[in-house]
Amino acid sequence: MPDAFSIIDSHCHLDRFFQKSELEQTIEEARDAGVDRLVTIGTSDADWQLYSDLSAQYHGIIDYTVGLHPCNVDENWEQQVNQLAAFFQSEGSRPVALGEIGLDYFYLPKKDGESANELKAFQIAALRAQLKIVKELDCPVVIHSRGAFDDCIEELDAAEINWSKVVFHCFVENAQAIRILNERGGRGSFTGIITFKNAEEVRESALAQGLEKLMVETDAPYLAPMPHRGKLCLPSYTALTAKFCAELFNVTEIELAEITRKNAEAFYGLE
């Protein structure tokens, strides 16, 4: 780790580490690696209050978002979405963004077309309802898109939200797709997938976007970068992805860390 290396994991999920009583150790390991701030991302009402509490307990170290992940959307999605605005009105710890929300067609039932269409309709309705909240709050929004990039772009365009506050996390589309996103004012953030040997298209997308919008993330506990691919991903591994990106962009690790830190701070409005 270089001297003065300080970076933000702009997207992780800390509930797993908390539930296994490993959160303190996880934070300490991240700090030792130079990763001293973590944005933990809400996916359903099962984690929102926990993340709010952790953000208050670890002020300046953990920030959080709330949102209903498309894979958690079912026929009862409205009950959860109706709870979201209250978190932004809280007198205590408030979310730094709404998300992750979006569309995920990858996990739709493959052999049951009727169920797939029903779930897809629920996802679209839940996304539209949450984008309405985003527009009302004018807050940053974290988008999950898998197998649904064009539809996500269409929904965001229709919602007329502030594109400069949009991030497509774990970006894995091609360079043309990120140009479509960037032209609107949005950005993509990159996980350890960028380090995989077979991810040349992802690297091309990162280079096409450039450093001015770059944010790095782990999506921990998922998607560990090389050389830990296939194993449990830790927030500390943000440093590995950052080191790889520094080489990709031909800048020093400290420069890469500073650029991505400032980008994440500006995007999320961090103190």
N, C-alpha and C positions, 0 to 999 in steps of 0.2 A: 504493500500500500504506500503510495507516494505521500510525502509530507503535505499537510493541508488539504488532503483529499476529503471532500464533503459532498455528499450526494443525497438525493431524495428518491426513494422508491415510490413512484407516482401511482402505483396500482398494485395492491396486494390484498389478501384476505386473512385476517388475523384470528378469526374465530377458532380455527382448528388448533392454533398454538395456545390460545387461552384455555380451551376445553381440556387440553392435555397438560395443563399447568406448565407450559413451556414458554410463556410469553416473555417473562423477564429474561430468560436465557436467550431467546430469539432477538430481543431488543439489544442485549449486550453484544451478541455476536455481530449484529448489524453495525453497531457503533464501532466495534473493533475493526470492521472492514471499511469504515468511512461512510457508512450509510446511516445518517443520523436523524432522518425524518421519514415517516411512513404514512402513506395515505391508504387507509383500509376501506375497501369498497363494499357498500351494502348490496345485498342481492334479494332480501326478503325481510318480512317483519321478524324473522327469527334472529336476525343479527343487528338490526338498526339500533335498538336500545343499548345493547352491549357495546357497540361502537361509540355511541354517544358517551357512555360512561367511561370507556377507555380513553377517549379524547380529552375528557375533563381530568382524568387521573394522570395522564401523560401529556400534559399541555406542552405544545411546542415540539413534541416527539411524534405523537399520533394525531392525525387528522382523519376525518371520516366523511363518507357520502351515504346517502340513502337512495334506494331505487329498487324496483322490482325487475329482476333479471328475467329475460324472456323464457328461459328454461324453467322458471318457477311460476309461470303464468298458467292459470287454469280457469275454470268457470267462476271462481270466486275472486278473481283478480281485483275487482273494484273495492272489496273490503280492505285490501292492503294499500292500494293506491290512495284511497281516501285518508290514510294516516300520514301521508308524506309531508304535506304542507306544515303540519304542526311542528315538525322538527326544525323547520326554518324560522319558526316564530318563538322558539324556546328561549327562555331567559338564560339557560345554561349553555352548554356546548352545542354549537350549530354546525350543520354539514357544510363542507366546502364545495359541494356539487350535488347534482341529482344524477344518480346512476348506480350500478350500470343498468342501462335499459337498452332495448333494441329489438332485433329480430334474429332468431336462430332456427334456420330450416334444417340444419344438419341432423338434429336429434328428433325431428318429427317422425312419427311412425312410418316405417318403410312399406309395410304390407297392408296397411289399413288406410286407404285414401280418405275415407269419410272422417276418421278421427284426426288425420293429419290436417285436413282442411279446417276442421273445427278449431284445433289448437292454433293454427296459423291465423285464423280470424281473431281469436282471443289475443294473440300476441300483438297483432296490428292495433286492435282496440286499446290494449293496455299501453302501447307505445304512444298512441295519439293522446290519450288522457294524460300521460306523464309529460309529454312535450308541451301540452297546454299549461301545466304547472311551471315548466321551465320558462316559457314565454312570460307568464305572469310575474315570476320572480326575477327574470333576467339573470339567471344563475348559470354557472358552467354545467355542462352535461357530458357524461361519460357513456359512449355508445358501444354496445356489444353487437357485432355483426358477424354472423357465420353463415355463409351460403346465401346472403341476402343483401349484399352491398348496394345494388341498384335500388332495391325497395327501401332501404334505410335512407338513401339520399333523397328519394322521392318524398318520403314522409317528412324528412327534415325541411325540405324545400317548402312543402305545403304548410308546415307549422309556422314558417316565417320567424324562426328564432334567430338569435345573434350567432352567426356562424363562427365568429372569432372565439366563442365560448364552447365550441364542440371539439371533443377528441374521440376518435375511433381507437379504442385501446386494442392492444395485441394486433397491430396491423399486419396482415398477411396477404393483402391484395397486391396487384402489380403496380408498376410505376404510373401507368395511365390512370389507374384508379386514384392514386394519391394526388395526382395532378388535378383530377376532378374535385377532390376534397379540398385541396389547397387553394384552388381558384375561387372557391366559395368563402374562404377564410378559415376553414377548419384545419385540423391536423391529425396525424396518426402518431401513436406512441408504440414503442417497440419492446418486446419481451426477449427472453433468452432464445427464442426461435431464430433470431437474427444470427446467432452463432452456429446454427446447424449447417452441416455440409450441404444439405439439399435445399437450402433456403436462399439461393442466389436471387430469386425474384424479390424476396423481402429486403435484401441488402440493396438492390437496385431502387426499391421504393424509398428507403431511408435516404439514399444519396439524392434521389430526385427531389425529395422534400427539403433537404439541407439542414444545417445546424440551427437555423433561426427558429424552427418550430419543434426541434427534437426533444422528446421526453423519453426516459427509459423507465422500465417497470419490470417486476418479476412475475406478477400474477400469482405469487406464492399462495398456496403450496403447490401450484401447478407449473409446468413448463420450465423446469430447471435448465439453465444454459449448459453448454459444454464446459467442463468435462463431466457434468453431473446429469446429463440428459437421461430421462426415465426414472430419476430418483426424486425424493421429496425436495421441493424448491423452497429456499429460505430467502427472506428479504435481504440478507447479507450478500446474496448472489447478484444483486444489482451492480455491485462493483465489478463482477466478471463481465457482465453485459456492457458496462461503461468502458471497461478496458478494451473490449473487442471493438466497440464503436469508435474509440479514440484512434485505433489503428485503421479502421475503415475510412475515417474522415481525415486521417493524417494530421491529427492534433495530439497534444499531450493529454495524459489522463486527467491532470488537474484542469486543463482547459475544458475538456469534455464534461467533467463533473460540474464545473462552474456554469457552463452554458446550460446544461440540462437542469441544474438546480434553479437557476434564474427563470428558465422557461416554465418549470413546474410551479414555482412561487407566483409568477405572473398569471398563469392560467387559473390556478385555484384561489388566487387572492390570499396567499398565506402571509401571516405576519412576519 
